Amino acid sequence: MSRLTIIIDRLVAFLLALALIAAGILTAVWGVNRIDPFTRPLDLGPIVEATGRSWWPWAVGGAGALLLVLALRWLFSHLPHRRTGPLKLAGTGRAGRLLADGNSVAEAAAQALAAVPGVRSAHGRVLWERGQIIARLNAAIDADADLAGIAEGADIVSSQLRHVLGRDDLVCQVQLHLAGRDRARARVH
């Protein structure tokens, strides 16, 4: 959630709490006969008159559409954001900022992983997950690939990725899956 979403949530919760407290106090005072707000009949004439006007359905429809848009915006603002944006590199001082696009670096690491024998293709990206920066490399491997060699290559690429970004809080995950059949792939017998 963004900072603005948190502020709006807290403001709405505060206003709702105030309204509930006021309703509770009014109900408690009314219950012990200290105040009787219904001593005279309520006059609903202006409300009944307004609902009979030609603009009333349009106003209610517009208000409903606005509430729907606001509700959807509120729900979508609570979805977790997994993008990281530029990552601050080691050596960043007061005089300047050293930033790197994490996804570009992860994609370069994935291309290095794709060069390991037995790996057909690889893709990488950097994302936030549970408050931690994760570089996720997805690799498609051959069914007959040497897993020990691929694991060694993945370890080397992961350590290089961590070294390039210079971040101790970076976790590198390498996910392997079998590549689909490719009939056009040349086979050497």
C-alpha positions as CSV (number, residue, x, y, z in Angstrom):
1,M,0.0,0.0,0.0
2,S,1.1,3.5,-0.7
3,R,1.5,6.1,2.0
4,L,-1.5,8.0,0.6
5,T,-3.7,4.9,0.9
6,I,-2.6,4.4,4.5
7,I,-3.4,8.1,5.3
8,I,-6.9,7.8,3.7
9,D,-7.6,4.5,5.5
10,R,-6.7,6.1,8.8
11,L,-8.7,9.2,8.2
12,V,-11.8,7.2,7.1
13,A,-11.5,4.9,10.1
14,F,-11.1,7.9,12.4
15,L,-14.2,9.6,11.0
16,L,-16.2,6.4,11.2
17,A,-15.1,5.9,14.8
18,L,-16.2,9.4,15.7
19,A,-19.6,8.8,14.1
20,L,-20.0,5.5,15.9
21,I,-19.0,7.1,19.2
22,A,-21.5,9.9,18.7
23,A,-24.3,7.4,17.8
24,G,-23.4,5.4,20.9
25,I,-23.6,8.4,23.2
26,L,-26.9,9.6,21.6
27,T,-28.4,6.1,22.0
28,A,-27.2,5.8,25.7
29,V,-28.5,9.3,26.6
30,W,-31.8,8.6,24.8
31,G,-32.1,5.2,26.5
32,V,-32.1,6.8,30.0
33,N,-34.6,9.4,29.0
34,R,-32.2,12.3,29.2
35,I,-33.1,13.5,25.7
36,D,-36.0,12.6,23.5
37,P,-35.3,13.6,19.9
38,F,-38.6,12.2,18.6
39,T,-41.0,14.3,20.7
40,R,-42.5,15.8,17.5
41,P,-43.2,14.0,14.2
42,L,-40.4,14.1,11.6
43,D,-41.1,16.2,8.5
44,L,-40.0,14.2,5.5
45,G,-41.8,16.5,3.0
46,P,-38.6,18.0,1.4
47,I,-37.2,14.5,0.9
48,V,-40.4,13.2,-0.7
49,E,-40.6,16.2,-2.9
50,A,-36.9,15.8,-4.1
51,T,-37.5,12.2,-5.0
52,G,-40.3,13.1,-7.3
53,R,-38.3,15.5,-9.4
54,S,-36.9,14.6,-12.8
55,W,-33.3,15.0,-11.9
56,W,-33.5,12.6,-8.9
57,P,-32.7,9.3,-10.8
58,W,-29.8,11.0,-12.5
59,A,-28.4,12.3,-9.2
60,V,-28.8,8.9,-7.5
61,G,-27.2,7.1,-10.5
62,G,-24.3,9.5,-10.6
63,A,-23.7,9.2,-6.9
64,G,-23.8,5.4,-7.2
65,A,-21.3,5.5,-10.1
66,L,-19.0,7.7,-8.1
67,L,-19.2,5.5,-5.1
68,L,-18.5,2.5,-7.3
69,V,-15.4,4.1,-8.8
70,L,-14.2,5.2,-5.3
71,A,-14.8,1.7,-3.9
72,L,-12.9,0.0,-6.8
73,R,-10.0,2.5,-6.4
74,W,-9.9,1.8,-2.7
75,L,-9.9,-2.0,-3.3
76,F,-7.1,-1.8,-5.9
77,S,-5.0,0.5,-3.7
78,H,-4.9,-2.3,-1.2
79,L,-3.4,-4.8,-3.6
80,P,0.3,-5.5,-2.9
81,H,2.7,-3.7,-5.1
82,R,5.5,-6.0,-6.1
83,R,7.5,-3.6,-8.3
84,T,10.7,-2.3,-6.9
85,G,11.6,0.7,-9.0
86,P,15.3,1.8,-9.1
87,L,17.5,0.1,-6.5
88,K,20.0,2.2,-4.5
89,L,23.5,0.7,-5.0
90,A,26.3,0.4,-2.4
91,G,28.5,3.5,-2.3
92,T,25.7,5.9,-2.6
93,G,26.7,9.0,-0.5
94,R,25.4,12.4,0.3
95,A,26.8,13.9,-2.9
96,G,24.9,11.7,-5.3
97,R,22.8,8.7,-5.8
98,L,23.8,5.5,-7.5
99,L,20.7,3.7,-8.8
100,A,20.2,0.6,-10.9
101,D,17.2,-0.8,-12.7
102,G,16.8,-4.1,-10.9
103,N,14.8,-5.7,-13.7
104,S,17.5,-5.0,-16.3
105,V,20.2,-6.4,-14.0
106,A,18.0,-9.5,-13.3
107,E,17.4,-10.0,-17.0
108,A,21.1,-9.8,-17.7
109,A,21.7,-12.4,-15.0
110,A,19.0,-14.5,-16.6
111,Q,20.8,-14.3,-19.9
112,A,24.0,-15.4,-18.2
113,L,22.1,-18.4,-16.7
114,A,20.7,-19.2,-20.2
115,A,24.3,-19.7,-21.3
116,V,24.7,-22.7,-18.9
117,P,24.5,-26.0,-20.8
118,G,21.1,-27.6,-20.4
119,V,19.2,-24.3,-20.0
120,R,17.1,-23.4,-23.0
121,S,15.9,-19.9,-21.9
122,A,15.7,-17.8,-18.8
123,H,14.0,-14.6,-17.7
124,G,14.5,-12.5,-14.6
125,R,13.0,-9.7,-12.6
126,V,13.3,-8.0,-9.2
127,L,10.3,-7.6,-7.0
128,W,9.2,-6.9,-3.4
129,E,7.8,-9.9,-1.5
130,R,6.9,-9.7,2.2
131,G,9.1,-6.7,2.7
132,Q,12.2,-8.3,1.0
133,I,13.8,-7.6,-2.3
134,I,13.9,-10.8,-4.4
135,A,15.6,-11.4,-7.7
136,R,13.6,-14.2,-9.4
137,L,15.2,-16.0,-12.3
138,N,13.0,-18.5,-14.2
139,A,14.8,-21.0,-16.4
140,A,13.5,-23.6,-18.8
141,I,15.7,-26.6,-18.8
142,D,16.0,-29.7,-21.0
143,A,14.7,-33.0,-19.6
144,D,18.1,-34.6,-19.9
145,A,20.0,-31.6,-18.5
146,D,22.8,-32.1,-15.8
147,L,21.1,-30.6,-12.7
148,A,24.4,-30.4,-10.8
149,G,25.9,-28.3,-13.6
150,I,22.8,-26.1,-13.7
151,A,22.8,-25.7,-9.9
152,E,26.5,-24.7,-10.0
153,G,25.7,-22.2,-12.8
154,A,22.8,-20.8,-10.8
155,D,24.9,-20.3,-7.7
156,I,27.5,-18.4,-9.8
157,V,25.0,-16.2,-11.4
158,S,23.2,-15.5,-8.1
159,S,26.5,-14.5,-6.4
160,Q,27.4,-12.3,-9.4
161,L,23.9,-10.7,-9.2
162,R,24.3,-9.9,-5.5
163,H,27.8,-8.6,-6.1
164,V,26.7,-6.3,-9.0
165,L,23.9,-4.8,-7.0
166,G,25.9,-4.7,-3.8
167,R,22.9,-5.4,-1.6
168,D,23.0,-7.7,1.3
169,D,19.2,-7.7,1.6
170,L,18.8,-9.2,-1.9
171,V,17.5,-12.8,-2.1
172,C,18.0,-14.6,-5.3
173,Q,15.6,-17.4,-6.3
174,V,16.2,-19.6,-9.3
175,Q,13.1,-21.5,-10.4
176,L,13.6,-24.3,-12.9
177,H,11.0,-25.9,-15.0
178,L,11.1,-28.4,-17.9
179,A,11.0,-26.8,-21.3
180,G,8.2,-27.9,-23.5
181,R,8.8,-30.1,-26.5
182,D,10.3,-28.2,-29.4
183,R,10.1,-30.3,-32.6
184,A,12.3,-27.8,-34.5
185,R,15.1,-28.4,-32.0
186,A,18.1,-30.1,-33.6
187,R,19.0,-33.4,-32.0
188,V,22.5,-34.9,-32.2
189,H,22.6,-38.7,-31.9
